Amino acid sequence: MSLLVEVFVREPDGRRRILDVPDDVYRSGGFESWRTTVWGSEFVRSLGARFLPVPAKEDLCVEAADVPEFRREVALLRSRLDDVAHGTRRPRTVEEHRHQIESRLRIIEESIRKALEIGGGVLIW
């Protein structure tokens, strides 16, 4: 099982509507275990991450107003990618783990771009 990264908009009644994506679009934000071993890890928290550690306890719902701040957090993790890979590595090699993290960050960044374009939010669940 893996974490899904989705873009949503709020309906006038406040309900969240997740946008459809083509079936061939990969939307994984990491393995389910990454809730605690990567995004919610002590290392990622020590970098000042506020959003990505949330899935360690519950699904992450970044509302439209918070998406720019979320983008800055993801950019911070990308700028420290080697450190994140070393600080959160579980049995994989550092190179393989780094590649996995980079791929997931790219998916999250694409979702952030889409959310900013439409005034929506990002859900990781």
N, C-alpha and C positions, 0 to 999 in steps of 0.2 A: 504494500500500500504506500502511496505517496501523498504528499501535501499538494493540493491544487492551488494554483494562482488564478484568480478570476478578477475581472473588472465588472463593476456594478454601477448602477445609477439608482438614485432614490426617486420613487414615484411620488406624486403629489400627496398621497396618503401616508407617506413615510416608509412604505415597504421597500425593501431592497430588491431590485431586479437585476439578476446576473445576465450579462450579455452573452449571446451565443458566439461560439467560435467554431471554425471548421473542424471536422473530426480529425484531420491530420496535423493539427497544431498541438504541439507538446506543451503542457501547462504545468509541469511538475516543479514545485518549489523545494524538492528534496524528499528524501525518504521520511516516512512517518517518525522514525527515531530521531531525525534532525530537529524535531521540536525541542529536544533537550540537549542532544549531543553537538549540534552546530549552532542553530539560531538562538537557542536558549542557553548555550554554554556560558560558563563563567568567563571564558576568554572574550566572547562577543559582547557580553555585558560590560566587561572591563574597558572596552573601546567606547562606551557611552551609548551603545545601541538601546533604544527605547521601544521600538516597534517590533523588530524581529524576535526578541525574546518572548513576546506575548504567547505565541503558540505552545510554549512549554506548559501553559496552564489552560489556555482556551484558544479558539480560533481568532485570527487577527483580522479585524475589520478597520481599515484605514479610510476614514471619511474624506470626501473631496477636499475639505479645507486643510487636512493634514497631509495630503499627498506630496506637496513640495518638501515638507520636512522629512517625510519618508524617503523621498528621492535622495536627499542629502545623506541620510543614514546609509542607504544602499551604496552610494558613491564612496562613503567612508570605508565600508567593508571592501569594496572593489579596490580602493587605493592601498589596502592592507591585506590583499588577497593571500600573499605568501604567508604572512603571519597568521591569518585565520586558518589556513590549511594546516600549518604546523601546530597551532594551538587547539585544534579540534579533531585532529586525525584519529580515526578509529581504524580498524585493522588494515586499511588500505595503505598503499604507498602515499607519500606526501604528494607526488606528482599526480597520481590518479585522483586523490581527494581534492587537490587544487582544481583540476579540470572539472570535477563534479560541481564544486562550489561556483566556479566561474559560469558554468552552463546555467545553473539555477539563478544566479544573479542576473544573467542576461534575460531570462524569462521574466523575472520580477521587473527589471528595467523596461522591458517591452510593455508590460502591463501598466506600469506607471506612466509611460508616454501616452498610451491609449487613454488612461483615466484623465490625464491632464488635458488632452485634446477635447474630450467630451464633458468635462466637469464632473467626472465620476470618481469612484473610490476603488480601492483594491482589497480583495478578500484573499487571505491565505488560510486554508482549512483542510 
